Amino acid sequence: MDVIAPQQRALEALYRTHVGPGDRYALLDFPDHANVGDSAIWLGEVTLLRRITGRDPDHVATWDGFDMEAFRADSPEGVVFLHGGGNLGDIWPHHQRFRDRIVRDLRDRRVVQLPQSIHFRDAAGIAAFGDTLARHPDFHLCVRDEPSLLLAQAHWSCPVTLAPDSAFALGPQPRGTADFDVLMLLRTDQEGVPHEATVRADAGDAAIVDWLVDDDLPTRAAGESLASHYQRLADARVARGLTLLSRGRRIVTDRLHAHILAVLLGIPHRALDNEYGKLSAYIAAWTAASPLLEPAAPR
């Protein structure tokens, strides 16, 4: 069963509720780090926004490079989109603090949080973010899975929409040459959990890797726009991830975007969960019918 096209249609419909041909917009929280998944999301976001509006973003910024004066000069009107992913909560607090700042300080603009998974280790953070949202008149939240949807609907007053991960906007990808029977792409960051039994079971001709180290990246050319430079950085990181995943005839992973890119590459794979069940929740919502996916293995 094709699980790609339905998600692409759902994403197209979602984005078109907020922008149309010629509309101005900004896209904030560029993921300037080596994690391939966040770059895949960014590329999906700009692919959709450019196709729908016919224009580049008026302003782009990282969480730590945002300047309100520059933003206002570049982007005097239009929707402000916040990059999607899995950082709405308190596991990655710098992204959440940036999100709080945007929602607090841009009350004169529609702010759309593109599809996220939500997880707070401390329930106090749920209430605190809810207080911030309650003071914004036009904030729209998109979430990637049912647990995130239920949490947001129970605790926050903003409109909430269930939507796929924006990386699916990239569509099917060409598969490279495999040189391992099994490629295990397993988290080495704070969302990871032990998978000893699975690793032992699949430890024949296997490579165990993560994708958190950048190769040589393009430098910003003289006169190049920041949006163009970010595009080239994200392109390079996603290309690295696709090449890495293609090395496995089969994949075992606890990274959501290794699962998503494996679907786009057409590679059979097994998905394990991260710390809070992000993969199984996404699979249940969107990709469970994929013939490439082995039965999910919850924690």
C-alpha positions as CSV (number, residue, x, y, z in Angstrom):
1,M,0.0,0.0,0.0
2,D,1.3,3.5,-0.9
3,V,1.6,5.5,2.3
4,I,3.5,8.4,0.7
5,A,0.9,10.0,-1.6
6,P,-1.8,10.3,1.1
7,Q,0.6,12.1,3.4
8,Q,1.6,14.4,0.6
9,R,-2.0,15.3,-0.1
10,A,-2.6,15.9,3.6
11,L,0.4,18.2,3.8
12,E,-0.6,20.2,0.7
13,A,-4.1,20.7,2.2
14,L,-2.6,21.8,5.5
15,Y,-0.2,24.4,4.1
16,R,-2.8,25.8,1.7
17,T,-5.1,26.7,4.7
18,H,-2.4,29.3,5.7
19,V,-0.9,30.5,2.4
20,G,-1.7,30.8,-1.3
21,P,-0.1,32.1,-4.5
22,G,2.0,35.2,-3.9
23,D,1.6,35.2,-0.2
24,R,4.5,36.4,1.9
25,Y,5.8,34.3,4.8
26,A,8.7,33.7,7.1
27,L,10.1,30.3,8.2
28,L,12.0,30.2,11.5
29,D,14.1,27.8,13.6
30,F,16.4,26.5,10.8
31,P,18.0,23.3,12.1
32,D,21.7,24.1,11.8
33,H,22.9,20.8,13.2
34,A,24.0,17.5,11.9
35,N,20.8,15.5,12.6
36,V,19.6,14.5,9.1
37,G,15.9,14.3,10.1
38,D,15.5,17.9,10.9
39,S,17.1,18.9,7.5
40,A,14.7,16.6,5.7
41,I,11.8,18.3,7.5
42,W,13.1,21.7,6.4
43,L,13.5,20.7,2.8
44,G,9.9,19.4,2.8
45,E,8.7,22.6,4.3
46,V,10.4,24.9,1.8
47,T,9.3,22.6,-1.0
48,L,5.7,23.0,-0.1
49,L,5.8,26.7,0.7
50,R,7.6,27.6,-2.5
51,R,5.3,25.5,-4.6
52,I,2.2,27.0,-3.1
53,T,3.3,30.6,-2.8
54,G,5.7,30.8,-5.8
55,R,8.2,32.7,-3.7
56,D,11.0,32.2,-1.1
57,P,10.6,33.0,2.5
58,D,11.0,36.7,3.4
59,H,13.0,35.8,6.4
60,V,14.7,32.7,7.8
61,A,16.6,32.3,11.1
62,T,18.1,29.8,13.5
63,W,16.9,29.7,17.1
64,D,20.1,31.4,18.3
65,G,20.5,33.8,15.3
66,F,17.0,35.4,15.4
67,D,17.0,39.2,15.4
68,M,13.6,40.9,15.8
69,E,14.6,44.1,14.1
70,A,16.0,42.2,11.0
71,F,12.8,40.1,11.0
72,R,10.5,43.1,11.0
73,A,12.5,44.7,8.2
74,D,12.5,41.6,6.0
75,S,9.0,40.4,6.9
76,P,6.5,43.2,7.6
77,E,3.5,41.0,6.9
78,G,2.6,37.4,6.3
79,V,2.4,34.1,8.2
80,V,5.2,33.1,10.4
81,F,5.9,29.4,10.2
82,L,7.9,27.6,12.9
83,H,9.9,24.6,11.8
84,G,8.4,21.2,12.7
85,G,10.0,18.2,14.3
86,G,10.2,16.6,17.7
87,N,11.3,19.5,20.0
88,L,8.0,20.8,21.3
89,G,8.5,20.1,25.0
90,D,11.4,20.1,27.4
91,I,13.8,17.6,26.0
92,W,15.4,20.2,23.8
93,P,14.7,23.4,25.8
94,H,16.5,25.9,23.6
95,H,14.0,25.3,20.8
96,Q,11.1,25.5,23.2
97,R,12.4,28.8,24.7
98,F,12.6,30.2,21.1
99,R,9.1,29.0,20.4
100,D,7.9,30.7,23.6
101,R,9.6,33.9,22.5
102,I,8.0,34.0,19.1
103,V,4.5,33.3,20.4
104,R,5.0,35.9,23.1
105,D,6.5,38.7,20.9
106,L,4.6,38.2,17.6
107,R,1.0,38.6,18.6
108,D,0.3,40.8,15.6
109,R,1.0,37.9,13.2
110,R,-0.5,34.5,12.5
111,V,2.0,32.0,13.8
112,V,1.8,28.4,12.6
113,Q,3.7,25.6,14.3
114,L,4.4,23.1,11.6
115,P,3.9,19.4,12.5
116,Q,5.6,18.4,15.8
117,S,5.6,15.6,18.3
118,I,5.0,16.8,21.9
119,H,6.7,15.5,25.0
120,F,7.2,17.2,28.4
121,R,9.0,15.3,31.1
122,D,7.8,17.9,33.6
123,A,4.0,18.6,33.5
124,A,4.6,22.1,34.7
125,G,5.9,23.0,31.2
126,I,2.5,22.0,29.7
127,A,0.7,24.6,31.7
128,A,3.4,27.2,31.2
129,F,3.2,26.9,27.4
130,G,-0.5,26.9,27.6
131,D,-0.4,30.3,29.4
132,T,1.7,31.7,26.6
133,L,-0.6,30.3,23.9
134,A,-3.7,31.7,25.6
135,R,-2.4,35.3,25.0
136,H,-1.8,34.8,21.3
137,P,-4.9,35.6,19.1
138,D,-3.9,33.6,16.0
139,F,-1.6,30.7,16.8
140,H,-2.1,27.4,15.0
141,L,-0.6,24.1,16.1
142,C,0.0,21.1,13.9
143,V,0.9,17.7,15.5
144,R,2.2,14.5,14.0
145,D,0.5,11.8,16.2
146,E,-2.5,11.0,18.3
147,P,-0.9,11.3,21.8
148,S,0.3,14.8,20.8
149,L,-3.1,15.7,19.5
150,L,-4.9,14.5,22.7
151,L,-2.4,16.4,25.0
152,A,-2.8,19.6,23.1
153,Q,-6.6,19.4,22.9
154,A,-6.8,18.7,26.7
155,H,-4.5,21.5,27.8
156,W,-4.2,24.3,25.3
157,S,-6.8,26.6,23.8
158,C,-5.3,27.0,20.2
159,P,-6.6,25.3,17.1
160,V,-4.8,21.9,16.7
161,T,-4.5,19.8,13.5
162,L,-3.2,16.3,13.0
163,A,-0.8,16.3,10.1
164,P,2.0,14.2,8.6
165,D,5.7,15.0,8.9
166,S,6.7,17.6,6.3
167,A,9.6,15.4,5.1
168,F,7.1,13.4,3.1
169,A,6.8,16.3,0.8
170,L,10.2,15.2,-0.7
171,G,8.6,12.1,-2.2
172,P,10.2,8.9,-3.3
173,Q,14.0,9.0,-3.4
174,P,16.5,7.0,-5.5
175,R,18.2,4.2,-3.6
176,G,22.0,3.8,-3.6
177,T,24.1,0.7,-3.5
178,A,23.9,-1.5,-0.3
179,D,27.0,-3.1,1.2
180,F,25.6,-4.3,4.5
181,D,22.9,-6.9,5.1
182,V,21.6,-4.8,8.0
183,L,22.3,-1.1,8.8
184,M,21.4,-0.2,12.4
185,L,20.9,3.5,12.8
186,L,20.4,4.0,16.5
187,R,20.2,7.1,18.6
188,T,23.2,8.2,20.6
189,D,21.5,11.3,22.1
190,Q,19.2,11.9,25.1
191,E,16.1,10.5,23.3
192,G,17.8,7.1,22.9
193,V,17.1,3.9,25.0
194,P,18.9,0.6,25.1
195,H,18.0,-1.9,22.4
196,E,20.4,-4.7,23.4
197,A,18.1,-7.6,22.6
198,T,17.3,-6.3,19.1
199,V,21.0,-5.5,18.4
200,R,22.0,-9.0,19.4
201,A,19.3,-10.5,17.2
202,D,20.4,-8.6,14.2
203,A,24.1,-8.5,14.8
204,G,25.3,-10.6,11.9
205,D,26.6,-8.6,8.9
206,A,25.5,-5.3,10.5
207,A,26.8,-1.8,10.8
208,I,25.8,0.2,13.9
209,V,25.8,3.9,13.2
210,D,24.1,7.3,14.0
211,W,24.0,10.4,11.8
212,L,25.1,13.2,14.1
213,V,28.4,14.1,12.5
214,D,28.6,16.5,9.6
215,D,30.7,16.0,6.6
216,D,32.2,19.0,4.8
217,L,29.5,21.5,4.4
218,P,29.1,24.3,1.8
219,T,30.1,27.8,2.9
220,R,27.9,30.8,2.2
221,A,28.9,32.4,-1.1
222,A,29.3,36.1,-1.4
223,G,25.9,37.7,-2.0
224,E,24.0,34.5,-1.4
225,S,20.8,34.8,0.5
226,L,20.5,33.1,3.8
227,A,17.5,31.1,2.6
228,S,19.6,29.7,-0.3
229,H,22.5,28.9,2.0
230,Y,20.3,27.1,4.4
231,Q,18.8,25.1,1.4
232,R,22.3,24.0,0.4
233,L,23.2,23.0,4.0
234,A,20.0,21.0,4.3
235,D,20.5,19.4,0.9
236,A,24.0,18.2,1.9
237,R,22.8,16.8,5.2
238,V,19.9,14.9,3.7
239,A,22.1,13.6,0.8
240,R,24.5,12.2,3.5
241,G,21.6,10.5,5.3
242,L,20.2,9.0,2.1
243,T,23.6,7.6,1.2
244,L,24.0,6.2,4.6
245,L,20.6,4.5,4.7
246,S,21.1,3.1,1.2
247,R,24.1,1.1,2.5
248,G,21.7,-1.3,4.3
249,R,19.7,-4.0,2.4
250,R,17.6,-3.8,5.6
251,I,17.5,-1.1,8.3
252,V,16.9,-1.2,12.0
253,T,16.4,2.2,13.6
254,D,15.0,4.2,16.5
255,R,15.1,7.5,14.6
256,L,11.8,8.6,13.1
257,H,13.4,10.1,10.0
258,A,15.4,7.0,9.3
259,H,12.0,5.3,9.2
260,I,10.5,8.0,7.0
261,L,13.5,8.2,4.6
262,A,13.6,4.4,4.5
263,V,10.0,4.5,3.3
264,L,10.9,7.1,0.7
265,L,13.9,5.0,-0.4
266,G,11.9,1.8,-0.6
267,I,14.1,-0.1,2.0
268,P,12.7,-2.7,4.3
269,H,13.2,-1.8,7.9
270,R,12.3,-2.3,11.5
271,A,11.3,0.7,13.7
272,L,12.1,0.7,17.4
273,D,10.9,3.4,19.8
274,N,12.7,6.3,21.3
275,E,12.4,7.4,24.9
276,Y,8.7,8.4,24.7
277,G,7.2,6.3,21.9
278,K,7.6,8.8,19.1
279,L,8.0,6.2,16.3
280,S,5.2,3.9,17.3
281,A,2.8,6.9,17.6
282,Y,3.8,8.2,14.2
283,I,3.5,4.8,12.6
284,A,0.1,4.2,14.1
285,A,-1.1,7.5,12.6
286,W,0.4,7.4,9.2
287,T,2.7,4.6,8.0
288,A,1.5,1.3,9.6
289,A,0.2,0.0,6.2
290,S,3.6,0.3,4.5
291,P,4.8,-3.1,3.2
292,L,8.4,-2.0,3.9
293,L,7.8,-1.9,7.6
294,E,8.4,-4.9,9.9
295,P,6.1,-5.2,12.9
296,A,6.8,-2.3,15.3
297,A,8.6,-3.2,18.5
298,P,7.4,-1.0,21.4
299,R,9.5,-0.5,24.4
